[in-house]
Amino acid sequence: MIAKLSKKWSLLVLNQIGIHGEANYNKILKELTGISPKALADTLKELQNMGLITRSVNERAPLRVSYALTEEGKSLRSAIIPLLEWAAQTTHHTDCPILGR
């Protein structure tokens, strides 16, 4: 699990979903500058396979897919917030959008 979570985007995607409570693919892609569509799709699939996020499909028109944290995902997010805050402070990004401020 550590190896998968240490990939470049895993914790940032997890946190982004946590900030919104529920987020769709395009919202995450827009807010995480630099992530490619393929990297986001792969990361979402890995987080889902690890049981950290759920994927919900609303089949009414227009079709919408959204992602939310599971209880394990929420627990992990609460553990990584101090790390993200430290990184924002260390790099002097106190208004860091990753932290949802």
SEFI-809374 format. One record per residue: residue in three letters; residue number from 1; x, y, z of N, C-alpha, C in turn. Coordinates in nm, 2 decimals. Layout:
! residues N
res ALA	n NUM	nx X	ny Y	nz Z	cax X	cay Y	caz Z	cx X	cy Y	cz Z
...
This chain:
! residues 101
res MET	n 1	nx 0.08	ny -0.12	nz 0.00	cax 0.00	cay 0.00	caz 0.00	cx 0.09	cy 0.13	cz 0.00
res ILE	n 2	nx 0.20	ny 0.13	nz 0.08	cax 0.28	cay 0.25	caz 0.08	cx 0.34	cy 0.28	cz -0.05
res ALA	n 3	nx 0.38	ny 0.18	nz -0.13	cax 0.44	cay 0.20	caz -0.26	cx 0.33	cy 0.27	cz -0.35
res LYS	n 4	nx 0.21	ny 0.23	nz -0.35	cax 0.11	cay 0.29	caz -0.43	cx 0.07	cy 0.43	cz -0.39
res LEU	n 5	nx 0.07	ny 0.45	nz -0.26	cax 0.04	cay 0.58	caz -0.20	cx 0.15	cy 0.68	cz -0.23
res SER	n 6	nx 0.28	ny 0.63	nz -0.24	cax 0.39	cay 0.72	caz -0.26	cx 0.40	cy 0.77	cz -0.41
res LYS	n 7	nx 0.32	ny 0.72	nz -0.49	cax 0.32	cay 0.77	caz -0.63	cx 0.28	cy 0.92	cz -0.63
res LYS	n 8	nx 0.33	ny 0.99	nz -0.73	cax 0.33	cay 1.13	caz -0.74	cx 0.19	cy 1.19	cz -0.71
res TRP	n 9	nx 0.08	ny 1.14	nz -0.76	cax -0.05	cay 1.21	caz -0.75	cx -0.14	cy 1.15	cz -0.64
res SER	n 10	nx -0.11	ny 1.03	nz -0.59	cax -0.21	cay 0.96	caz -0.51	cx -0.26	cy 1.04	cz -0.39
res LEU	n 11	nx -0.17	ny 1.10	nz -0.31	cax -0.22	cay 1.17	caz -0.19	cx -0.29	cy 1.30	cz -0.23
res LEU	n 12	nx -0.24	ny 1.36	nz -0.34	cax -0.30	cay 1.49	caz -0.38	cx -0.44	cy 1.46	cz -0.43
res VAL	n 13	nx -0.46	ny 1.36	nz -0.51	cax -0.60	cay 1.32	caz -0.56	cx -0.69	cy 1.29	cz -0.44
res LEU	n 14	nx -0.64	ny 1.21	nz -0.35	cax -0.72	cay 1.17	caz -0.23	cx -0.76	cy 1.30	cz -0.15
res ASN	n 15	nx -0.67	ny 1.39	nz -0.13	cax -0.70	cay 1.51	caz -0.06	cx -0.80	cy 1.60	cz -0.14
res GLN	n 16	nx -0.78	ny 1.61	nz -0.27	cax -0.87	cay 1.69	caz -0.35	cx -1.02	cy 1.64	cz -0.34
res ILE	n 17	nx -1.03	ny 1.51	nz -0.34	cax -1.17	cay 1.45	caz -0.32	cx -1.22	cy 1.48	cz -0.18
res GLY	n 18	nx -1.13	ny 1.47	nz -0.08	cax -1.17	cay 1.50	caz 0.06	cx -1.21	cy 1.65	cz 0.08
res ILE	n 19	nx -1.15	ny 1.74	nz 0.01	cax -1.18	cay 1.88	caz 0.02	cx -1.33	cy 1.90	cz -0.02
res HIS	n 20	nx -1.37	ny 1.84	nz -0.12	cax -1.50	cay 1.86	caz -0.18	cx -1.61	cy 1.76	cz -0.12
res GLY	n 21	nx -1.56	ny 1.66	nz -0.06	cax -1.66	cay 1.56	caz -0.01	cx -1.70	cy 1.46	cz -0.12
res GLU	n 22	nx -1.72	ny 1.52	nz -0.24	cax -1.75	cay 1.44	caz -0.36	cx -1.70	cy 1.52	cz -0.48
res ALA	n 23	nx -1.63	ny 1.46	nz -0.57	cax -1.58	cay 1.53	caz -0.69	cx -1.58	cy 1.44	cz -0.81
res ASN	n 24	nx -1.60	ny 1.51	nz -0.92	cax -1.60	cay 1.44	caz -1.05	cx -1.46	cy 1.45	cz -1.11
res TYR	n 25	nx -1.44	ny 1.37	nz -1.22	cax -1.31	cay 1.36	caz -1.28	cx -1.27	cy 1.50	cz -1.33
res ASN	n 26	nx -1.35	ny 1.58	nz -1.40	cax -1.31	cay 1.70	caz -1.46	cx -1.28	cy 1.81	cz -1.35
res LYS	n 27	nx -1.35	ny 1.80	nz -1.24	cax -1.32	cay 1.90	caz -1.13	cx -1.18	cy 1.87	cz -1.07
res ILE	n 28	nx -1.15	ny 1.74	nz -1.05	cax -1.01	cay 1.71	caz -1.00	cx -0.91	cy 1.74	cz -1.10
res LEU	n 29	nx -0.93	ny 1.71	nz -1.23	cax -0.83	cay 1.74	caz -1.33	cx -0.81	cy 1.89	cz -1.34
res LYS	n 30	nx -0.91	ny 1.97	nz -1.33	cax -0.90	cay 2.12	caz -1.33	cx -0.82	cy 2.17	cz -1.22
res GLU	n 31	nx -0.84	ny 2.12	nz -1.10	cax -0.78	cay 2.17	caz -0.98	cx -0.64	cy 2.13	cz -0.95
res LEU	n 32	nx -0.60	ny 2.01	nz -1.01	cax -0.46	cay 1.96	caz -0.98	cx -0.38	cy 2.00	cz -1.11
res THR	n 33	nx -0.32	ny 2.11	nz -1.11	cax -0.24	cay 2.16	caz -1.22	cx -0.12	cy 2.06	cz -1.24
res GLY	n 34	nx -0.11	ny 2.02	nz -1.37	cax 0.00	cay 1.94	caz -1.41	cx -0.03	cy 1.79	cz -1.42
res ILE	n 35	nx -0.14	ny 1.75	nz -1.37	cax -0.17	cay 1.60	caz -1.38	cx -0.23	cy 1.58	cz -1.52
res SER	n 36	nx -0.19	ny 1.47	nz -1.58	cax -0.24	cay 1.44	caz -1.71	cx -0.37	cy 1.36	cz -1.70
res PRO	n 37	nx -0.46	ny 1.36	nz -1.80	cax -0.58	cay 1.28	caz -1.79	cx -0.55	cy 1.13	cz -1.76
res LYS	n 38	nx -0.45	ny 1.07	nz -1.82	cax -0.42	cay 0.93	caz -1.80	cx -0.37	cy 0.91	cz -1.66
res ALA	n 39	nx -0.29	ny 1.00	nz -1.61	cax -0.24	cay 0.98	caz -1.47	cx -0.36	cy 0.99	cz -1.37
res LEU	n 40	nx -0.45	ny 1.08	nz -1.39	cax -0.57	cay 1.10	caz -1.31	cx -0.65	cy 0.97	cz -1.31
res ALA	n 41	nx -0.68	ny 0.92	nz -1.43	cax -0.76	cay 0.80	caz -1.45	cx -0.70	cy 0.68	cz -1.38
res ASP	n 42	nx -0.56	ny 0.67	nz -1.40	cax -0.49	cay 0.56	caz -1.33	cx -0.49	cy 0.57	cz -1.18
res THR	n 43	nx -0.47	ny 0.69	nz -1.13	cax -0.47	cay 0.71	caz -0.99	cx -0.61	cy 0.69	cz -0.93
res LEU	n 44	nx -0.71	ny 0.73	nz -0.99	cax -0.85	cay 0.71	caz -0.94	cx -0.88	cy 0.56	cz -0.93
res LYS	n 45	nx -0.84	ny 0.49	nz -1.03	cax -0.86	cay 0.34	caz -1.04	cx -0.78	cy 0.27	cz -0.92
res GLU	n 46	nx -0.66	ny 0.31	nz -0.90	cax -0.58	cay 0.25	caz -0.79	cx -0.64	cy 0.28	cz -0.66
res LEU	n 47	nx -0.68	ny 0.41	nz -0.63	cax -0.73	cay 0.45	caz -0.51	cx -0.86	cy 0.37	cz -0.48
res GLN	n 48	nx -0.94	ny 0.35	nz -0.59	cax -1.06	cay 0.27	caz -0.58	cx -1.03	cy 0.13	cz -0.54
res ASN	n 49	nx -0.93	ny 0.07	nz -0.61	cax -0.90	cay -0.07	caz -0.59	cx -0.84	cy -0.09	cz -0.45
res MET	n 50	nx -0.78	ny 0.01	nz -0.39	cax -0.73	cay 0.01	caz -0.25	cx -0.84	cy 0.03	cz -0.15
res GLY	n 51	nx -0.96	ny 0.06	nz -0.19	cax -1.07	cay 0.08	caz -0.10	cx -1.07	cy 0.22	cz -0.03
res LEU	n 52	nx -1.00	ny 0.32	nz -0.09	cax -0.99	cay 0.45	caz -0.03	cx -1.09	cy 0.55	cz -0.09
res ILE	n 53	nx -1.14	ny 0.52	nz -0.21	cax -1.25	cay 0.60	caz -0.26	cx -1.35	cy 0.51	cz -0.32
res THR	n 54	nx -1.47	ny 0.57	nz -0.34	cax -1.58	cay 0.50	caz -0.41	cx -1.61	cy 0.57	cz -0.54
res ARG	n 55	nx -1.66	ny 0.50	nz -0.63	cax -1.70	cay 0.56	caz -0.76	cx -1.85	cy 0.54	cz -0.78
res SER	n 56	nx -1.92	ny 0.65	nz -0.80	cax -2.07	cay 0.64	caz -0.81	cx -2.11	cy 0.69	cz -0.95
res VAL	n 57	nx -2.20	ny 0.62	nz -1.01	cax -2.25	cay 0.66	caz -1.14	cx -2.39	cy 0.71	cz -1.13
res ASN	n 58	nx -2.42	ny 0.83	nz -1.17	cax -2.56	cay 0.88	caz -1.18	cx -2.60	cy 0.87	cz -1.32
res GLU	n 59	nx -2.69	ny 0.77	nz -1.35	cax -2.72	cay 0.74	caz -1.49	cx -2.82	cy 0.83	cz -1.56
res ARG	n 60	nx -2.87	ny 0.92	nz -1.48	cax -2.97	cay 1.02	caz -1.54	cx -2.89	cy 1.11	cz -1.64
res ALA	n 61	nx -2.96	ny 1.16	nz -1.73	cax -2.90	cay 1.25	caz -1.83	cx -2.87	cy 1.39	cz -1.76
res PRO	n 62	nx -2.75	ny 1.44	nz -1.77	cax -2.64	cay 1.38	caz -1.83	cx -2.57	cy 1.29	cz -1.73
res LEU	n 63	nx -2.51	ny 1.18	nz -1.79	cax -2.44	cay 1.09	caz -1.71	cx -2.33	cy 1.15	cz -1.63
res ARG	n 64	nx -2.32	ny 1.12	nz -1.50	cax -2.22	cay 1.18	caz -1.41	cx -2.15	cy 1.07	cz -1.33
res VAL	n 65	nx -2.02	ny 1.08	nz -1.32	cax -1.95	cay 0.99	caz -1.23	cx -1.88	cy 1.07	cz -1.13
res SER	n 66	nx -1.90	ny 1.03	nz -1.00	cax -1.83	cay 1.11	caz -0.89	cx -1.76	cy 1.01	cz -0.80
res TYR	n 67	nx -1.66	ny 1.07	nz -0.73	cax -1.58	cay 1.00	caz -0.64	cx -1.59	cy 1.06	cz -0.50
res ALA	n 68	nx -1.59	ny 0.97	nz -0.40	cax -1.59	cay 1.01	caz -0.26	cx -1.50	cy 0.92	cz -0.18
res LEU	n 69	nx -1.46	ny 0.98	nz -0.07	cax -1.37	cay 0.90	caz 0.02	cx -1.45	cy 0.80	cz 0.10
res THR	n 70	nx -1.39	ny 0.68	nz 0.12	cax -1.45	cay 0.58	caz 0.21	cx -1.40	cy 0.62	cz 0.35
res GLU	n 71	nx -1.45	ny 0.55	nz 0.45	cax -1.40	cay 0.57	caz 0.59	cx -1.25	cy 0.56	cz 0.60
res GLU	n 72	nx -1.19	ny 0.46	nz 0.53	cax -1.05	cay 0.44	caz 0.53	cx -0.98	cy 0.56	cz 0.46
res GLY	n 73	nx -1.04	ny 0.61	nz 0.35	cax -0.98	cay 0.72	caz 0.28	cx -0.99	cy 0.85	cz 0.37
res LYS	n 74	nx -1.10	ny 0.87	nz 0.44	cax -1.11	cay 0.98	caz 0.53	cx -1.00	cy 0.97	cz 0.64
res SER	n 75	nx -0.98	ny 0.86	nz 0.69	cax -0.88	cay 0.84	caz 0.80	cx -0.74	cy 0.87	cz 0.74
res LEU	n 76	nx -0.71	ny 0.82	nz 0.63	cax -0.58	cay 0.85	caz 0.57	cx -0.57	cy 1.00	cz 0.54
res ARG	n 77	nx -0.67	ny 1.06	nz 0.49	cax -0.66	cay 1.20	caz 0.46	cx -0.63	cy 1.28	cz 0.59
res SER	n 78	nx -0.70	ny 1.25	nz 0.70	cax -0.67	cay 1.32	caz 0.82	cx -0.53	cy 1.30	cz 0.87
res ALA	n 79	nx -0.47	ny 1.19	nz 0.83	cax -0.33	cay 1.16	caz 0.87	cx -0.23	cy 1.24	cz 0.78
res ILE	n 80	nx -0.27	ny 1.27	nz 0.65	cax -0.18	cay 1.34	caz 0.56	cx -0.19	cy 1.49	cz 0.56
res ILE	n 81	nx -0.29	ny 1.54	nz 0.62	cax -0.31	cay 1.69	caz 0.63	cx -0.19	cy 1.75	cz 0.69
res PRO	n 82	nx -0.13	ny 1.70	nz 0.80	cax -0.01	cay 1.77	caz 0.86	cx 0.10	cy 1.77	cz 0.76
res LEU	n 83	nx 0.12	ny 1.66	nz 0.68	cax 0.23	cay 1.65	caz 0.58	cx 0.21	cy 1.76	cz 0.47
res LEU	n 84	nx 0.09	ny 1.77	nz 0.42	cax 0.06	cay 1.87	caz 0.32	cx 0.08	cy 2.01	cz 0.38
res GLU	n 85	nx 0.03	ny 2.04	nz 0.50	cax 0.05	cay 2.17	caz 0.56	cx 0.20	cy 2.20	cz 0.57
res TRP	n 86	nx 0.28	ny 2.10	nz 0.62	cax 0.42	cay 2.12	caz 0.63	cx 0.49	cy 2.15	cz 0.50
res ALA	n 87	nx 0.45	ny 2.08	nz 0.39	cax 0.50	cay 2.10	caz 0.26	cx 0.46	cy 2.24	cz 0.21
res ALA	n 88	nx 0.34	ny 2.29	nz 0.24	cax 0.30	cay 2.42	caz 0.19	cx 0.38	cy 2.53	cz 0.27
res GLN	n 89	nx 0.40	ny 2.51	nz 0.40	cax 0.48	cay 2.61	caz 0.47	cx 0.63	cy 2.61	cz 0.43
res THR	n 90	nx 0.68	ny 2.49	nz 0.41	cax 0.83	cay 2.48	caz 0.37	cx 0.85	cy 2.54	cz 0.24
res THR	n 91	nx 0.76	ny 2.53	nz 0.15	cax 0.77	cay 2.59	caz 0.01	cx 0.71	cy 2.73	cz 0.01
res HIS	n 92	nx 0.67	ny 2.79	nz 0.12	cax 0.61	cay 2.92	caz 0.13	cx 0.48	cy 2.94	cz 0.05
res HIS	n 93	nx 0.40	ny 2.83	nz 0.04	cax 0.27	cay 2.83	caz -0.02	cx 0.16	cy 2.83	cz 0.08
res THR	n 94	nx 0.16	ny 2.93	nz 0.17	cax 0.06	cay 2.93	caz 0.28	cx -0.08	cy 2.94	cz 0.23
res ASP	n 95	nx -0.10	ny 2.98	nz 0.11	cax -0.24	cay 2.99	caz 0.05	cx -0.26	cy 2.87	cz -0.05
res CYS	n 96	nx -0.20	ny 2.76	nz -0.02	cax -0.20	cay 2.65	caz -0.11	cx -0.34	cy 2.60	cz -0.14
res PRO	n 97	nx -0.37	ny 2.59	nz -0.27	cax -0.51	cay 2.54	caz -0.30	cx -0.52	cy 2.39	cz -0.27
res ILE	n 98	nx -0.42	ny 2.32	nz -0.26	cax -0.42	cay 2.18	caz -0.23	cx -0.49	cy 2.16	cz -0.09
res LEU	n 99	nx -0.47	ny 2.25	nz 0.00	cax -0.53	cay 2.24	caz 0.13	cx -0.67	cy 2.29	cz 0.14
res GLY	n 100	nx -0.72	ny 2.34	nz 0.03	cax -0.86	cay 2.38	caz 0.03	cx -0.89	cy 2.51	cz 0.10
res ARG	n 101	nx -0.79	ny 2.60	nz 0.10	cax -0.81	cay 2.73	caz 0.17	cx -0.84	cy 2.84	cz 0.08
